[in-house]
Amino acid sequence: MLFNNYGNCFIKPLTIHLVCFRAIKRVIFYSVNKMGMRPDGLRERMPLSTSQALQIAGRAGRYGTRYEEGEVTTYFHKDLPKLMEIVSAERPAIEVRAQRC
């Protein structure tokens, strides 16, 4: 869920990239879970990965606008510790390989 100077907007977490050029002050996670697919084809609720949560939270604030610093929180108080745990988790290292052109 996003709030900015254009009014209130509700946006699904994995579609937030569609508004990436707007100045967003605050990102509120309605849920820290997403629907995923198990190997047997059944859908199940699973937590956002660290990279997904950071990508979504990173939309709050934009350099050079009146919202230089963004705010991130959760809609439900019980989800805030889980979000803090997700974003503070260690991120896997990126393996860099040199390629010839």
Backbone bond lengths (Angstrom), bond angles and torsions (degrees), N, CA, C in turn:
res aa  C-N    CA-C-N  psi(-1)  N-CA   C-N-CA  omega(-1)  CA-C   N-CA-C  phi
1 M - - - 1.440 - - 1.520 107.52 -
2 L 1.288 117.24 135.27 1.454 121.66 -178.19 1.516 110.68 -121.26
3 F 1.315 116.94 145.70 1.451 122.08 172.65 1.521 106.72 -127.88
4 N 1.319 117.55 129.54 1.457 120.45 175.02 1.521 109.26 -149.61
5 N 1.317 117.46 -169.17 1.456 120.18 -175.36 1.526 112.53 -72.40
6 Y 1.299 118.96 -2.71 1.458 122.32 177.58 1.521 112.18 -93.72
7 G 1.304 117.95 -0.27 1.451 121.30 -176.97 1.518 110.55 111.25
8 N 1.296 115.72 -167.09 1.460 120.89 -178.42 1.515 110.19 -90.88
9 C 1.305 115.61 137.96 1.464 121.55 177.88 1.522 107.86 -132.23
10 F 1.306 116.32 144.93 1.465 120.85 172.31 1.516 106.38 -117.49
11 I 1.314 115.75 122.80 1.458 120.52 -175.94 1.514 108.60 -131.46
12 K 1.319 116.00 134.15 1.457 120.07 176.61 1.528 108.81 -62.67
13 P 1.322 118.37 138.75 1.457 121.20 -173.99 1.525 115.43 -52.89
14 L 1.303 118.16 -40.85 1.455 118.90 -175.15 1.523 112.41 -85.64
15 T 1.349 118.27 4.94 1.467 120.64 174.41 1.513 111.31 -114.30
16 I 1.310 117.65 11.81 1.462 120.79 -177.77 1.521 111.72 -65.23
17 H 1.317 118.53 -22.11 1.460 120.44 179.18 1.521 112.15 -62.59
18 L 1.316 118.01 -17.60 1.460 121.15 -179.76 1.523 112.26 -71.19
19 V 1.318 118.45 -17.10 1.463 121.51 179.80 1.529 110.95 -113.82
20 C 1.307 117.37 25.51 1.462 120.31 -171.41 1.525 113.69 -67.50
21 F 1.316 119.83 -15.57 1.458 120.26 -178.95 1.524 112.39 -96.70
22 R 1.302 118.35 4.53 1.456 122.24 175.58 1.522 109.30 -90.67
23 A 1.320 115.70 150.67 1.455 120.57 176.05 1.527 107.82 -80.72
24 I 1.305 116.90 109.94 1.466 122.48 -176.53 1.523 108.14 -111.83
25 K 1.308 116.24 125.16 1.463 120.30 179.71 1.520 111.77 -86.86
26 R 1.341 116.77 -39.26 1.459 120.00 -169.45 1.529 110.30 -137.19
27 V 1.310 115.57 132.94 1.465 121.71 172.77 1.519 106.69 -114.57
28 I 1.330 115.57 126.23 1.459 121.16 178.73 1.525 107.91 -117.04
29 F 1.313 116.10 116.58 1.463 120.82 177.67 1.521 108.47 -76.42
30 Y 1.312 117.63 117.32 1.460 120.61 174.91 1.527 109.58 -73.98
31 S 1.313 115.54 -30.06 1.456 120.94 178.06 1.520 108.40 -147.92
32 V 1.306 117.08 148.63 1.463 120.95 175.23 1.528 109.89 -102.80
33 N 1.328 115.79 15.42 1.460 122.39 178.52 1.527 109.92 -118.22
34 K 1.313 115.33 161.63 1.457 121.67 174.53 1.524 107.97 -139.32
35 M 1.296 115.76 163.52 1.465 120.03 176.07 1.521 108.35 -87.64
36 G 1.316 115.63 131.58 1.460 120.90 -179.63 1.512 110.32 -131.44
37 M 1.296 115.42 173.10 1.461 121.86 -177.76 1.531 109.00 -110.46
38 R 1.314 115.53 127.29 1.460 120.87 175.18 1.523 109.09 -78.25
39 P 1.334 117.41 162.66 1.470 120.07 179.03 1.537 113.55 -58.34
40 D 1.351 117.22 -26.57 1.467 119.23 -179.93 1.532 112.11 -86.12
41 G 1.341 117.61 4.87 1.456 121.09 175.35 1.516 115.30 93.80
42 L 1.319 117.75 -5.53 1.463 120.28 178.73 1.523 110.57 -84.71
43 R 1.324 115.93 146.52 1.461 120.49 178.13 1.519 109.84 -85.01
44 E 1.336 115.64 144.10 1.450 120.47 176.60 1.520 109.72 -147.29
45 R 1.315 115.47 155.41 1.461 121.39 178.06 1.521 108.00 -83.67
46 M 1.347 116.23 130.42 1.457 121.32 -179.90 1.528 109.52 -137.82
47 P 1.325 117.81 153.56 1.464 119.93 -178.75 1.527 111.51 -69.37
48 L 1.326 115.85 152.02 1.458 120.64 173.58 1.517 108.66 -62.80
49 S 1.307 116.85 146.60 1.463 120.06 175.09 1.526 108.92 -76.88
50 T 1.310 116.08 164.75 1.458 120.40 178.92 1.519 110.76 -58.86
51 S 1.319 117.78 -45.35 1.467 120.07 -178.71 1.527 111.43 -65.06
52 Q 1.329 118.53 -37.72 1.459 120.77 178.10 1.527 111.30 -65.98
53 A 1.333 117.10 -45.44 1.461 120.94 -180.00 1.527 110.82 -63.46
54 L 1.325 117.12 -41.49 1.470 119.91 178.81 1.523 111.48 -67.15
55 Q 1.313 117.45 -37.54 1.465 121.50 178.24 1.524 110.68 -62.62
56 I 1.323 116.51 -44.45 1.464 120.82 -179.86 1.529 110.37 -69.35
57 A 1.326 117.12 -47.02 1.467 121.27 -178.88 1.524 111.41 -64.03
58 G 1.316 116.62 -29.88 1.459 121.13 -179.52 1.511 114.21 -67.17
59 R 1.318 117.97 -11.22 1.463 121.17 177.58 1.523 112.23 -74.57
60 A 1.316 117.33 -16.10 1.467 120.93 179.41 1.521 109.13 -78.64
61 G 1.309 116.43 127.05 1.455 122.00 -179.66 1.518 110.99 85.50
62 R 1.307 115.60 145.07 1.461 120.25 178.29 1.520 108.38 -149.53
63 Y 1.315 115.96 126.60 1.455 122.07 -179.73 1.528 109.68 -59.26
64 G 1.320 116.07 135.86 1.457 120.86 176.67 1.521 114.62 85.64
65 T 1.339 118.04 5.89 1.460 121.23 177.08 1.521 108.48 -118.38
66 R 1.313 116.31 178.72 1.468 117.61 178.39 1.520 111.98 -72.26
67 Y 1.327 117.55 -9.34 1.462 122.38 176.56 1.525 109.65 -109.62
68 E 1.317 116.90 62.21 1.469 120.45 -178.16 1.526 111.48 -64.95
69 E 1.330 116.06 -34.85 1.464 120.31 177.70 1.514 108.53 -114.71
70 G 1.324 116.08 129.60 1.453 120.47 -178.44 1.516 112.12 -98.51
71 E 1.320 114.34 167.56 1.455 121.70 178.42 1.524 108.60 -122.94
72 V 1.320 115.95 141.34 1.459 121.70 179.80 1.522 108.24 -133.18
73 T 1.330 115.87 132.81 1.460 120.73 177.76 1.527 108.31 -153.76
74 T 1.329 115.92 -174.80 1.460 121.35 177.94 1.527 109.39 -119.23
75 Y 1.313 115.31 152.74 1.464 121.28 179.20 1.526 110.74 -68.80
76 F 1.327 115.64 -41.72 1.461 121.26 179.50 1.525 109.58 -101.59
77 H 1.322 116.53 129.01 1.461 121.90 -177.21 1.529 111.89 -56.34
78 K 1.318 116.99 -35.56 1.467 120.36 -177.45 1.530 112.53 -65.82
79 D 1.349 118.17 -20.91 1.467 121.41 -179.00 1.523 113.67 -85.71
80 L 1.330 117.62 -15.59 1.466 120.17 -176.23 1.528 113.06 -60.85
81 P 1.343 120.13 -47.02 1.472 118.54 177.17 1.530 112.53 -60.55
82 K 1.327 117.29 -36.12 1.461 120.62 178.98 1.526 111.01 -66.12
83 L 1.338 116.49 -42.22 1.465 119.83 177.28 1.523 110.63 -62.68
84 M 1.323 116.68 -43.17 1.464 120.23 178.60 1.532 110.96 -62.11
85 E 1.314 116.55 -37.51 1.472 121.18 177.47 1.533 110.42 -66.12
86 I 1.326 116.60 -42.69 1.462 120.84 -178.52 1.527 110.89 -63.66
87 V 1.334 117.29 -48.79 1.466 119.08 -175.37 1.522 113.13 -75.13
88 S 1.330 118.01 -19.51 1.463 119.60 178.41 1.525 112.56 -92.26
89 A 1.322 117.41 -3.59 1.469 120.32 179.54 1.527 110.14 -66.25
90 E 1.303 115.08 150.78 1.462 120.10 179.25 1.523 109.80 -67.31
91 R 1.315 114.93 133.66 1.463 120.11 179.60 1.518 109.16 -91.05
92 P 1.324 117.56 142.45 1.463 119.20 179.65 1.526 110.90 -66.66
93 A 1.321 115.41 145.83 1.459 120.51 179.02 1.526 110.19 -68.52
94 I 1.301 115.19 148.70 1.464 120.78 178.26 1.514 107.91 -95.87
95 E 1.304 115.79 126.24 1.458 120.74 179.12 1.526 108.57 -84.59
96 V 1.315 115.69 126.67 1.462 120.65 -179.04 1.518 108.34 -106.29
97 R 1.306 114.84 128.10 1.460 120.43 177.49 1.519 108.84 -122.31
98 A 1.296 115.36 132.39 1.465 119.72 178.10 1.528 108.30 -78.73
99 Q 1.320 114.98 134.67 1.457 119.90 177.50 1.521 108.79 -122.53
100 R 1.291 114.87 143.57 1.460 118.75 175.90 1.504 109.39 -91.27
101 C 1.286 115.01 141.04 1.466 119.94 178.19 1.502 111.84 -92.02
